Amino acid sequence: MTPENIQFLNDNRHHHETLIKAFYLRSLSSEVRTRMQEIIRQEWEPGYHTDLWCGPCVSDMVLKLYRHYDEWLAQQPVTVQASFPSNKSE
């Protein structure tokens, strides 16, 4: 997955969370809807298409997109960065 797609999905996750928790979408611009459809095509389903002006269709697309993304995230290795103080005696 491209870094740009990851950043976009992280930046726009609030749309998915609102849909899941409150059962509606708010302030989802045509640019964001178009980009979401493009990411589904690029990353998972090349032939994917939905009607971007149909409310229920867009809701289904958002659910599909974040289901794919969450599955992808779950498959990524966990990277842990830690720093420890030095035990050097002076």
Phi, psi and omega in degrees: 000140182286149176301326179295319178293319178299314181298316179300313182296320177293318181294333185250012181299333181302331177296315179296316181297319177296318179298317181291316187276321186248355177065032173208164175247142180224139175058042177263099185292164178296328178294318180292316178300315180297316180296320178299316179296319179298320180294318177302316180295315183292320191261330189226313187228091185306327182267009186295137176210141173217161177281110185285357178249007178258115183306306179298327179293318179294319177301315177299320180296316180297317178298315179299313183301310183283338172294313177300313183296315180296322176296318178297315179300319182296335181273352182279142178294147179275128178252124180246127177245128179217149174237141182238146178293148179285142178259027181289131176265134180261000000 
